[in-house]
Amino acid sequence: MTHLKMTGWIIVFFFFFGMGLAVLESTADAPVYKADDLKRMIEEKKQEFEKEPTDATIDSVWKKTPGLNGRKVDVEASFNKMKKKGSFDSDLLVFKSVPPKVRMEDLPASPIYRGNPDKEMVSFLINVSWGEEYLPDMIQALSEKNVKATFFIDGAFARDFTNLVQMIDEEGHTIGSHGFGHKDMGSMSEQQAINNLEQADEFLFALTKSKVKYFAPPSGSFNQNTVSAADELGMETILWTVDTIDWRKPTKQVLIDRVIGKIHNGATILMHPTAVTAESLPELIDAIRADDYRIGSLPQLLSPER
């Protein structure tokens, strides 16, 4: 055998020998269990990953607050996913959802300021009584970032700018009511508030063919009559926890810093159609996501889904 052939065989030998060692080492890193042992391991570890459900409640400060589903480990389904690998892997756990005993629908009429404080999600609330020239850019920015917002639209605005309301609806955003004519709802009787909301609903329903489920009082002015009126019409009264104060025309950086400095789990972020809001949205969305928050629609934020 020539020296060249001998060298070649030596290289081949050590190549396969090295691969064998690598396989042995990687196998040693992940212990393989027998079926009964693996199932017992899942049973022993499941409590580390399970969460109890949280009931919806009326908080003394934040008023009506949604609950959260709990989760239980489905041992059999988790075992079936892990048995091929032969070892415990938390990424392969399968969960069953456990609903809370008390849902928001079970609670009496009360305003809503935020989502559940344990839910790492926030939501955009856009009050619309004016600013029609900025809405197309805002809608485009939300679309490009794959974000769904809630637009609370004044009935008079819906009457005058039907095309914009339909554009918002077609993009899959939630449409809520902002009353009719931007009136002070906090100074109205319950019947007056009902009349105002019904007037707005007439235009909103005609354009969207959907029942309005959420109402944001103009300027945040409300009283118990307002909340009761909305409840009578099947609507939740929505306030906010983070205000962009965009109507004061801050710079883009001031607006973004203001939101990021106050953001929290379950935050509702108030904004309006303004030039600075339209300009800020892409960077604001990126900054919120960089802080590991999801941005969901209002129905998503208020749902018990984790």
C-alpha positions in Angstrom: 0.0 0.0 0.0 1.4 3.3 -1.0 2.1 6.1 1.5 -0.6 8.2 -0.2 -3.3 5.5 0.2 -2.3 4.8 3.8 -2.7 8.5 4.6 -6.1 8.5 3.0 -7.3 5.5 5.0 -6.1 7.2 8.2 -8.1 10.3 7.4 -11.2 8.3 6.7 -10.8 6.4 9.9 -10.5 9.4 12.1 -13.3 11.2 10.3 -15.8 8.4 11.1 -14.3 7.9 14.6 -14.8 11.6 15.3 -18.4 11.5 14.1 -19.1 8.5 16.4 -17.8 10.3 19.4 -19.9 13.4 18.5 -23.1 11.2 18.3 -22.2 9.6 21.7 -21.6 13.0 23.3 -24.9 14.5 21.9 -26.8 11.5 23.1 -25.3 11.8 26.5 -26.5 15.4 26.8 -30.2 14.4 26.5 -31.1 11.5 28.8 -33.4 9.0 27.2 -36.2 7.6 29.4 -38.4 4.5 29.2 -42.0 5.2 28.4 -43.2 4.9 32.1 -40.3 7.1 33.3 -41.0 9.8 30.7 -44.6 9.9 31.7 -43.7 10.1 35.3 -41.3 12.9 34.6 -44.0 14.9 32.9 -46.3 14.4 35.9 -43.6 15.5 38.3 -42.7 18.7 36.3 -46.1 19.8 35.1 -46.8 22.1 38.1 -43.8 24.2 37.1 -45.6 25.2 33.9 -49.3 25.2 34.9 -51.1 28.5 35.7 -54.4 29.0 37.6 -57.1 31.0 35.9 -57.8 34.6 37.1 -61.3 35.8 37.5 -62.6 39.0 36.0 -63.1 41.6 38.8 -64.0 45.2 39.5 -60.9 46.8 40.8 -61.2 49.8 43.2 -59.0 51.9 40.9 -59.0 50.3 37.5 -62.7 49.2 37.6 -63.8 46.3 35.3 -60.7 44.2 34.7 -60.7 41.0 32.5 -59.7 37.7 33.8 -57.2 35.2 32.3 -57.5 31.6 31.3 -55.4 29.1 33.3 -53.6 26.2 31.7 -53.1 22.6 32.7 -50.6 20.2 31.1 -52.2 17.5 29.0 -49.9 14.7 30.2 -51.0 12.1 27.5 -50.7 14.6 24.6 -47.4 15.8 25.9 -46.1 12.3 26.3 -47.1 11.5 22.7 -45.1 14.5 21.4 -42.0 13.6 23.5 -41.9 9.8 23.2 -40.1 9.9 19.8 -37.4 12.1 21.3 -37.4 9.9 24.4 -36.6 12.7 26.8 -38.5 15.5 28.6 -38.7 18.8 26.6 -40.7 21.7 28.0 -41.1 23.1 24.5 -43.2 20.0 23.6 -45.6 20.3 26.5 -49.3 20.4 25.4 -51.7 22.5 27.5 -55.4 22.6 28.1 -57.1 25.9 28.6 -59.0 26.5 31.9 -61.5 29.4 31.8 -62.0 31.7 34.8 -65.2 31.2 36.8 -66.1 34.9 36.5 -66.0 36.5 33.1 -66.3 40.3 32.3 -69.8 39.6 31.0 -70.8 38.4 34.5 -69.9 41.8 36.1 -72.2 44.8 36.5 -71.7 47.9 34.3 -68.4 49.6 35.0 -65.8 51.4 32.8 -62.8 49.6 31.5 -59.4 51.2 31.6 -57.0 48.4 30.9 -56.5 44.7 30.1 -55.4 42.1 32.6 -52.1 43.3 34.4 -50.5 39.9 33.8 -51.1 40.0 30.0 -48.1 41.2 28.1 -50.2 43.0 25.4 -51.2 46.6 24.7 -53.9 48.1 22.4 -54.2 51.3 20.4 -57.4 53.4 20.9 -57.9 56.0 18.2 -60.6 58.6 18.9 -62.0 60.1 15.6 -64.0 63.3 15.5 -61.7 65.2 13.1 -58.3 64.7 11.4 -59.7 63.0 8.3 -56.6 64.1 6.3 -54.3 61.9 8.5 -56.3 58.7 8.6 -55.2 57.2 5.3 -51.5 57.4 6.4 -52.3 56.0 9.8 -54.3 53.1 8.3 -51.4 52.4 5.9 -48.8 52.4 8.7 -50.9 50.0 10.8 -51.3 47.7 7.8 -47.6 47.6 7.0 -46.9 46.7 10.7 -49.7 44.2 10.8 -51.4 45.9 13.8 -55.1 46.1 14.4 -56.4 49.1 16.4 -59.8 50.2 17.7 -61.2 53.4 16.0 -63.8 55.1 18.1 -65.7 57.1 15.5 -68.0 60.0 16.1 -71.4 59.4 14.4 -71.2 62.8 12.7 -67.8 62.0 11.3 -69.2 58.7 10.0 -72.0 60.6 8.3 -69.6 63.0 6.6 -66.7 60.6 5.8 -68.3 57.3 4.9 -65.4 56.2 2.7 -62.9 56.5 5.6 -65.1 54.5 7.9 -65.4 51.8 5.3 -61.7 51.8 4.7 -61.1 51.2 8.4 -63.7 48.5 8.5 -62.3 46.7 5.4 -58.8 46.7 7.0 -60.1 44.6 9.9 -59.9 47.2 12.6 -62.5 47.3 15.4 -64.9 50.1 15.2 -66.3 51.6 18.3 -68.6 54.6 19.1 -67.4 58.0 20.1 -71.0 59.3 20.5 -72.5 61.9 18.2 -71.3 65.4 17.8 -68.5 65.2 20.5 -70.9 66.2 23.3 -70.1 66.2 27.0 -71.6 62.8 28.0 -70.8 63.3 31.6 -73.4 66.0 31.9 -76.2 64.0 30.3 -79.0 62.0 31.9 -79.1 58.3 31.1 -81.8 58.8 28.5 -80.0 61.6 26.9 -76.9 59.5 26.7 -78.9 56.6 25.2 -80.3 59.0 22.5 -76.9 60.3 21.6 -75.4 56.8 21.3 -78.3 55.5 19.3 -77.9 58.4 16.9 -74.2 57.5 16.4 -75.0 53.8 16.1 -77.4 54.5 13.2 -74.6 55.7 11.0 -72.0 53.2 12.2 -74.2 50.2 11.7 -75.3 51.4 8.3 -71.6 51.5 7.2 -70.2 48.3 8.9 -73.3 46.1 9.3 -71.9 45.2 12.7 -73.2 45.9 16.2 -71.0 48.3 18.0 -69.6 46.8 21.2 -67.4 49.5 22.6 -67.9 53.2 23.4 -65.3 55.8 24.3 -66.8 59.0 25.8 -65.5 62.3 24.2 -62.7 63.9 26.3 -63.1 61.0 28.8 -66.1 62.8 30.3 -68.6 60.3 31.8 -70.6 59.4 34.8 -72.6 56.4 35.9 -75.5 57.5 33.7 -73.1 57.3 30.7 -71.9 53.8 31.7 -75.4 52.6 32.3 -76.6 54.0 28.9 -73.8 52.2 27.1 -74.5 49.0 29.0 -78.2 49.2 28.1 -77.2 49.3 24.4 -74.8 46.4 24.8 -71.6 48.4 24.9 -68.6 48.5 27.2 -67.4 52.0 28.2 -63.6 52.3 27.4 -61.1 54.7 28.9 -57.3 54.6 28.7 -54.1 54.3 30.8 -51.5 55.8 28.4 -52.2 59.1 26.6 -50.1 60.3 23.7 -51.4 63.8 24.1 -50.9 64.0 20.4 -53.5 66.9 20.0 -50.9 69.2 21.6 -48.6 68.5 18.6 -45.5 67.2 20.4 -42.5 66.2 18.4 -42.3 62.6 17.2 -39.6 61.7 19.8 -41.6 63.3 22.6 -44.7 61.3 21.7 -42.7 58.0 21.5 -40.9 58.6 24.7 -44.1 59.5 26.5 -45.7 56.2 25.5 -42.7 54.0 26.2 -42.1 55.7 29.5 -45.6 54.8 30.7 -46.3 51.5 28.9 -47.3 48.4 31.0 -49.1 45.1 30.8 -52.6 45.6 29.5 -52.1 49.2 28.5 -54.6 51.1 26.4 -52.9 53.8 24.4 -55.0 56.8 23.4 -54.3 58.7 20.2 -56.0 60.7 17.5 -55.6 61.3 13.8 -52.9 64.0 13.8 -49.8 64.6 11.7 -47.4 63.6 14.4 -49.3 60.4 15.2 -49.2 59.3 11.6 -45.5 60.1 11.4 -44.7 58.3 14.7 -46.7 55.1 14.3 -44.1 52.9 12.6 -41.3 53.8 15.1 -43.7 53.6 18.0 -44.8 50.1 17.1 -41.2 49.0 16.7 -40.3 50.5 20.1 -43.3 48.8 21.8 -42.4 45.4 20.3 -38.7 45.9 21.3 -40.0 46.0 24.9 -41.5 42.5 24.3 -45.2 43.7 24.3 -47.7 42.3 21.8 -50.0 44.8 20.2 -53.5 43.4 19.9 -57.0 44.7 19.1 -59.2 45.7 22.0 -61.2 42.4 21.8 -57.9 40.5 22.0 -56.7 42.6 24.9 -59.9 42.1 26.9 -60.3 38.4 26.1 -59.2 35.8 28.7 -56.7 34.2 26.3 -53.1 34.5 27.4 
